[in-house]
Amino acid sequence: MWTFFHKLGSPPWLYGISGSILRYLLPLTLLALAVGMTWGIFFTDPDFRQGNSYRIIYIHVPAAVVALAGYYVMAIAGGVSLIWKMKMADVAMRACAPIGAALTFVALVTGAIWGKPTWGTWWVWDARITSMLILFFLYLGVVALYEAYDNKEAAGKACAVLSLVGTVNIPIIYKSVDWWYSLHQPASIKFTGESSIDPSMLYPLLLMIAAFYALFTCLMLMNMRAEILERESRTKWVRKLAEEGS
């Protein structure tokens, strides 16, 4: 395990293995997104209360779920960067931030679109929506903080600290619907116990969640590969790649 951990710190090895992963994962991800979206939009029945407006869950819920999980990935990478001074962890942390911000933005916008016909409002300052907005600002904060420093080593440390501090917000988002009940109903999908969503709606939703996780992984690896090439642009192995046109 430690051998694998040390390999992750090698830019050439990480660049190569990520390329191999993307070669298979990216087409599978696109296929899963297409199947999940088609299944959810065209082959499920309307909800008995919300009609067809509920179908936005096939974008809203996966985006929100993966935005939360992505923050943990970013924070863990930040922790590894601080503790073991691993440069590739710093690269991973930076790669997560814009993807997480985009997913959180999608979750907020689709939530507003869903909220207007369902609850009669685009926005309320309830605990779930407000804490998701804070998550969006935390992601943007990491992006902005890194760009604000000329010294990138110091920038990495500052971003890692912000990432770790921001994890306090994640359990608040998860439990907000249980602690402060408002427009948002309690979670419909449960890992322990029976989910309250009908299986005909649940299965395409689970497929979309899996597809969004895969999409996050693909985008993160692509961002990391671009960052690695930029950082290692003067090394022999990158020059060799450029000469080979790969």
Phi, psi and chi 1 to 4 in degrees:
 res  aa     phi    psi   chi1   chi2   chi3   chi4
   1 MET       -  -42.0  179.7  177.6  175.7      -
   2 TRP   -67.0  -31.2  -78.1  108.6      -      -
   3 THR   -62.4  -44.6  -57.4      -      -      -
   4 PHE   -63.0  -40.9  176.1   75.7      -      -
   5 PHE   -61.0  -41.3 -172.1   72.6      -      -
   6 HIS   -69.3  -33.9  -77.7  -66.8      -      -
   7 LYS   -62.5  -34.5  -78.2 -176.1  176.4  178.8
   8 LEU   -60.3  -23.0  -71.0  175.4      -      -
   9 GLY   -82.9   -2.5      -      -      -      -
  10 SER   -95.3  113.9  167.4      -      -      -
  11 PRO   -56.8  -45.8  -25.8   35.2      -      -
  12 PRO   -62.4  -43.0  -20.3   32.4      -      -
  13 TRP   -63.8  -45.1 -174.9   86.5      -      -
  14 LEU   -65.3  -39.1 -172.1   55.7      -      -
  15 TYR   -63.2  -42.5 -175.4   86.1      -      -
  16 GLY   -68.9  -47.6      -      -      -      -
  17 ILE   -67.9  -35.2 -166.9   68.2      -      -
  18 SER   -66.9  -35.4   60.2      -      -      -
  19 GLY   -64.4  -40.5      -      -      -      -
  20 SER   -65.2  -40.5  -60.2      -      -      -
  21 ILE   -64.3  -45.2  -67.2  171.3      -      -
  22 LEU   -63.3  -33.0  -77.7  170.5      -      -
  23 ARG   -57.2  -33.9 -171.0  174.6  -56.5  122.6
  24 TYR  -100.9  -38.5  -60.6  101.0      -      -
  25 LEU   -72.0  -36.8 -174.9   58.9      -      -
  26 LEU   -63.4  -49.1 -172.5   55.5      -      -
  27 PRO   -64.7  -35.3   15.8  -27.3      -      -
  28 LEU   -64.4  -37.8  -72.1  175.1      -      -
  29 THR   -64.3  -46.0  -59.5      -      -      -
  30 LEU   -63.0  -38.4  -63.4  176.2      -      -
  31 LEU   -65.1  -45.3  178.2   62.9      -      -
  32 ALA   -63.4  -39.4      -      -      -      -
  33 LEU   -63.4  -43.9  -74.8  171.3      -      -
  34 ALA   -65.0  -44.9      -      -      -      -
  35 VAL   -67.1  -46.5  172.1      -      -      -
  36 GLY   -62.1  -42.7      -      -      -      -
  37 MET   -67.5  -44.7 -175.1   66.2   72.3      -
  38 THR   -62.6  -43.7  -56.0      -      -      -
  39 TRP   -61.8  -48.1 -172.6    0.0      -      -
  40 GLY   -69.1  -39.3      -      -      -      -
  41 ILE   -80.4  -40.9  -62.2  -63.8      -      -
  42 PHE  -108.2  -17.2  -61.9  107.5      -      -
  43 PHE  -123.1   23.3  -66.0   96.6      -      -
  44 THR  -120.5  154.8   55.4      -      -      -
  45 ASP   -78.1  155.3  -65.5  -31.8      -      -
  46 PRO   -64.0  149.7  -18.6   30.3      -      -
  47 ASP   -70.3  143.4 -177.8   74.8      -      -
  48 PHE   -69.3  -18.0   76.9  104.3      -      -
  49 ARG  -107.9  -42.9  -75.4 -177.5  178.7  171.9
  50 GLN   -96.3   -3.9  -59.3 -179.8   24.7      -
  51 GLY    64.9 -131.3      -      -      -      -
  52 ASN   -90.4  -11.7  -71.8  -46.2      -      -
  53 SER   -64.7  -22.9   65.1      -      -      -
  54 TYR   -66.4  -18.5   89.0   94.6      -      -
  55 ARG   -62.1  -14.1  -63.4 -179.5 -166.0  -81.3
  56 ILE   -68.1  -11.7 -157.4  166.6      -      -
  57 ILE   -60.9  -24.4   65.5  169.7      -      -
  58 TYR   -72.5   -8.4  -63.7  109.4      -      -
  59 ILE  -112.5  -45.7  -63.1  176.0      -      -
  60 HIS   -61.3  -52.1  173.0   75.4      -      -
  61 VAL   -66.5  -48.6  172.9      -      -      -
  62 PRO   -59.5  -40.0  -24.2   34.3      -      -
  63 ALA   -62.7  -42.9      -      -      -      -
  64 ALA   -67.6  -44.4      -      -      -      -
  65 VAL   -61.7  -46.7  167.5      -      -      -
  66 VAL   -74.3  -28.4  179.7      -      -      -
  67 ALA   -62.4  -39.9      -      -      -      -
  68 LEU   -68.8  -47.2  -64.0  179.2      -      -
  69 ALA   -63.7  -37.2      -      -      -      -
  70 GLY   -61.8  -31.3      -      -      -      -
  71 TYR   -67.4  -38.7 -164.1   88.5      -      -
  72 TYR   -62.5  -40.3  -82.0  129.0      -      -
  73 VAL   -60.1  -44.7  174.2      -      -      -
  74 MET   -63.2  -42.3 -175.0  175.5   72.8      -
  75 ALA   -67.6  -40.3      -      -      -      -
  76 ILE   -63.1  -43.0  -69.4  170.6      -      -
  77 ALA   -61.1  -40.0      -      -      -      -
  78 GLY   -63.0  -40.5      -      -      -      -
  79 GLY   -64.4  -43.0      -      -      -      -
  80 VAL   -63.2  -40.0  171.3      -      -      -
  81 SER   -62.6  -40.8  175.5      -      -      -
  82 LEU   -70.6  -42.5  -84.1  179.4      -      -
  83 ILE   -79.4  -48.6  -63.8  169.4      -      -
  84 TRP  -104.2    2.7  -74.9  -72.3      -      -
  85 LYS    56.2   34.2  -44.4  -66.3 -177.6 -172.6
  86 MET   -84.3  118.2 -174.9 -175.5  -71.3      -
  87 LYS   -65.4  -34.4  -68.7 -177.6  180.0  178.6
  88 MET   -69.0  -26.3  -67.6  -57.8  100.0      -
  89 ALA   -67.9  -37.6      -      -      -      -
  90 ASP   -62.6  -40.9 -169.1   54.5      -      -
  91 VAL   -63.2  -43.2  170.0      -      -      -
  92 ALA   -63.8  -42.3      -      -      -      -
  93 MET   -59.8  -45.9  176.7 -177.4   62.3      -
  94 ARG   -67.5  -33.4 -168.4 -174.3  174.5 -162.0
  95 ALA   -67.9  -32.0      -      -      -      -
  96 CYS   -71.4  -35.7  -72.7      -      -      -
  97 ALA   -57.9  -52.9      -      -      -      -
  98 PRO   -67.4  -30.8   21.7  -30.8      -      -
  99 ILE   -68.4  -45.2  -53.3  166.8      -      -
 100 GLY   -62.1  -39.9      -      -      -      -
 101 ALA   -63.2  -42.1      -      -      -      -
 102 ALA   -65.2  -42.8      -      -      -      -
 103 LEU   -65.2  -40.6  -71.7  172.3      -      -
 104 THR   -64.8  -39.9  -49.4      -      -      -
 105 PHE   -61.6  -44.8 -179.7   76.3      -      -
 106 VAL   -60.6  -42.5  169.6      -      -      -
 107 ALA   -62.8  -42.0      -      -      -      -
 108 LEU   -66.7  -44.4  -71.1  168.8      -      -
 109 VAL   -68.2  -46.6  170.2      -      -      -
 110 THR   -66.8  -30.7   52.7      -      -      -
 111 GLY   -64.7  -40.3      -      -      -      -
 112 ALA   -65.7  -42.3      -      -      -      -
 113 ILE   -64.0  -37.2  -65.3  171.4      -      -
 114 TRP   -72.3  -36.5 -171.3   10.6      -      -
 115 GLY   -69.2  -34.6      -      -      -      -
 116 LYS   -62.3  -53.3 -177.8   59.3  177.1  176.2
 117 PRO   -75.3  -21.1   27.0  -33.8      -      -
 118 THR   -89.6  -46.7  -54.6      -      -      -
 119 TRP  -116.2    1.9  -62.7  -74.8      -      -
 120 GLY    80.3   15.5      -      -      -      -
 121 THR  -150.0  147.5 -178.8      -      -      -
 122 TRP   -78.1  -31.9  -62.5  100.3      -      -
 123 TRP  -155.5  140.2 -176.7  -85.2      -      -
 124 VAL  -138.3  152.8  -68.2      -      -      -
 125 TRP   -88.1   56.6  -68.5   97.9      -      -
 126 ASP   -86.4  173.7   77.6  -17.0      -      -
 127 ALA   -63.4  -42.3      -      -      -      -
 128 ARG   -64.7  -49.4  169.9   59.7   64.4   87.8
 129 ILE   -68.5  -40.7  -59.4  174.5      -      -
 130 THR   -65.1  -42.4  -56.6      -      -      -
 131 SER   -69.3  -30.8   53.4      -      -      -
 132 MET   -67.8  -37.5  -79.0  -62.4  -70.0      -
 133 LEU   -63.5  -39.5 -176.7   62.6      -      -
 134 ILE   -62.2  -39.3  -67.8  171.7      -      -
 135 LEU   -60.3  -42.2  177.9   68.1      -      -
 136 PHE   -59.0  -45.1  178.4   60.9      -      -
 137 PHE   -67.8  -32.7  -71.3  137.8      -      -
 138 LEU   -64.8  -44.1  -76.3  168.5      -      -
 139 TYR   -60.9  -47.7  -86.2  126.1      -      -
 140 LEU   -62.6  -34.0  -70.5 -175.9      -      -
 141 GLY   -62.0  -40.5      -      -      -      -
 142 VAL   -65.4  -42.9  170.8      -      -      -
 143 VAL   -61.2  -47.8  174.3      -      -      -
 144 ALA   -68.9  -38.7      -      -      -      -
 145 LEU   -63.2  -41.8 -163.7   56.6      -      -
 146 TYR   -64.1  -40.1 -168.5   86.3      -      -
 147 GLU   -72.9  -22.5  -62.4  -60.3  -32.0      -
 148 ALA   -74.3  -22.0      -      -      -      -
 149 TYR   -95.7  136.5  -80.3   80.5      -      -
 150 ASP   -78.2  -37.6  -68.5  -30.6      -      -
 151 ASN   -80.1  104.6 -175.9  -26.6      -      -
 152 LYS   -70.8  -24.4  -64.9  -51.9  177.3 -172.2
 153 GLU   -67.0  -43.8 -175.0  175.7  -12.4      -
 154 ALA   -66.6  -36.5      -      -      -      -
 155 ALA   -61.9  -43.1      -      -      -      -
 156 GLY   -60.8  -42.0      -      -      -      -
 157 LYS   -64.9  -43.0  -69.7  179.6 -179.8  177.3
 158 ALA   -64.1  -41.8      -      -      -      -
 159 CYS   -66.2  -37.8  -69.1      -      -      -
 160 ALA   -63.8  -43.1      -      -      -      -
 161 VAL   -62.9  -45.1  171.3      -      -      -
 162 LEU   -62.4  -40.4  177.0   59.7      -      -
 163 SER   -61.9  -44.4  -61.5      -      -      -
 164 LEU   -68.1  -41.8  -69.4  169.5      -      -
 165 VAL   -63.0  -38.0  170.9      -      -      -
 166 GLY   -68.0  -15.3      -      -      -      -
 167 THR   -62.5  -20.0   54.9      -      -      -
 168 VAL   -58.5  -30.9  174.9      -      -      -
 169 ASN   -73.6  -24.7 -172.3   47.8      -      -
 170 ILE   -67.0  -51.6  -54.9  -57.3      -      -
 171 PRO   -62.6  -28.1   14.6  -25.9      -      -
 172 ILE   -63.8  -41.7  -66.4  174.6      -      -
 173 ILE   -63.7  -46.8  -63.0  174.3      -      -
 174 TYR   -57.8  -46.1  -84.3  121.0      -      -
 175 LYS   -94.8   -1.4  -60.7  -60.5  -66.5 -177.5
 176 SER   -58.7  -37.8   57.6      -      -      -
 177 VAL   -71.6  -19.4  -69.0      -      -      -
 178 ASP   -89.5  -34.9  -61.4  -40.3      -      -
 179 TRP   -81.6  -39.0  -67.2  -18.9      -      -
 180 TRP  -130.3   83.2  -58.0  -71.5      -      -
 181 TYR   -68.4  127.8 -179.0   79.2      -      -
 182 SER  -143.8 -121.0   60.1      -      -      -
 183 LEU   -68.1  -36.5  -72.1 -178.3      -      -
 184 HIS   -77.6  127.9  -75.6   86.0      -      -
 185 GLN   -78.3  161.9   68.3  -84.7   19.2      -
 186 PRO   -57.1  160.8  -24.6   33.8      -      -
 187 ALA   -55.5  134.3      -      -      -      -
 188 SER   -86.4  -26.2  -58.5      -      -      -
 189 ILE  -102.4  123.0  -58.0  175.0      -      -
 190 LYS  -123.1  135.7  -61.4  176.1 -179.1  176.2
 191 PHE   -78.0  -29.0  -64.9  104.0      -      -
 192 THR  -117.8  121.5   57.2      -      -      -
 193 GLY    99.2  173.6      -      -      -      -
 194 GLU   -84.6  132.9 -173.0  175.6   -6.9      -
 195 SER   -72.7  148.2  -62.0      -      -      -
 196 SER   -90.0   -0.8   58.5      -      -      -
 197 ILE   -92.8  140.7 -177.1  170.8      -      -
 198 ASP   -62.1  139.3 -171.8   83.2      -      -
 199 PRO   -54.6  -33.6  -26.9   34.4      -      -
 200 SER   -64.8  -26.4   64.7      -      -      -
 201 MET   -92.9  -30.1  -57.8  174.0 -178.1      -
 202 LEU   -69.0  -44.2  176.0   62.8      -      -
 203 TYR   -62.9  -47.7  -64.5  144.3      -      -
 204 PRO   -64.0  -30.2   17.7  -29.4      -      -
 205 LEU   -67.3  -42.2  179.6   57.5      -      -
 206 LEU   -63.3  -37.5  -67.8  177.7      -      -
 207 LEU   -64.0  -40.8  176.6   59.3      -      -
 208 MET   -66.9  -37.0  -75.1  -62.2  -70.8      -
 209 ILE   -63.1  -44.4  -68.6  173.2      -      -
 210 ALA   -62.2  -40.2      -      -      -      -
 211 ALA   -65.4  -37.1      -      -      -      -
 212 PHE   -69.4  -36.1  -93.2   63.1      -      -
 213 TYR   -60.9  -43.8  -90.0  113.4      -      -
 214 ALA   -65.6  -38.4      -      -      -      -
 215 LEU   -62.9  -42.6  179.1   64.1      -      -
 216 PHE   -59.2  -44.1  178.7   89.2      -      -
 217 THR   -62.3  -45.3  -56.2      -      -      -
 218 CYS   -60.9  -48.5  -72.2      -      -      -
 219 LEU   -64.5  -38.0  -65.8  174.5      -      -
 220 MET   -63.8  -45.5  178.9 -179.7  166.9      -
 221 LEU   -63.9  -39.2  -68.8  177.8      -      -
 222 MET   -65.1  -42.3  -67.4  165.0   72.5      -
 223 ASN   -62.9  -41.4  -79.2   -3.8      -      -
 224 MET   -64.8  -41.6  -71.2  179.9   66.5      -
 225 ARG   -62.8  -40.1  -76.3  165.1   60.9   84.3
 226 ALA   -65.2  -40.8      -      -      -      -
 227 GLU   -66.8  -40.1  176.2   78.9    9.8      -
 228 ILE   -62.2  -45.0  -71.3  171.6      -      -
 229 LEU   -61.7  -38.9  -72.7 -178.9      -      -
 230 GLU   -66.8  -43.5 -176.8  178.3  -15.2      -
 231 ARG   -70.9  -34.3  -70.9 -171.9  178.8 -146.3
 232 GLU  -102.1   18.8  -58.7  -76.4  -47.5      -
 233 SER   -59.7  -23.1   59.5      -      -      -
 234 ARG   -96.4    1.5  -63.0 -178.0  179.1  177.7
 235 THR   -85.6  162.3   59.5      -      -      -
 236 LYS   -65.8  -40.4  -70.1 -178.2  179.1  177.7
 237 TRP   -67.2  -33.8   73.3  -89.2      -      -
 238 VAL   -72.4  -38.8  171.9      -      -      -
 239 ARG   -62.6  -37.8  -70.4  178.3 -178.2  172.7
 240 LYS   -66.1  -39.6 -174.4  177.9  178.8 -178.2
 241 LEU   -61.1  -41.8  -78.4  177.9      -      -
 242 ALA   -64.8  -38.7      -      -      -      -
 243 GLU   -67.1  -34.1  -68.3  170.5   -1.0      -
 244 GLU   -82.3  -10.7  -65.8  172.2  -10.6      -
 245 GLY    72.2   25.6      -      -      -      -
 246 SER  -106.3      -   57.6      -      -      -
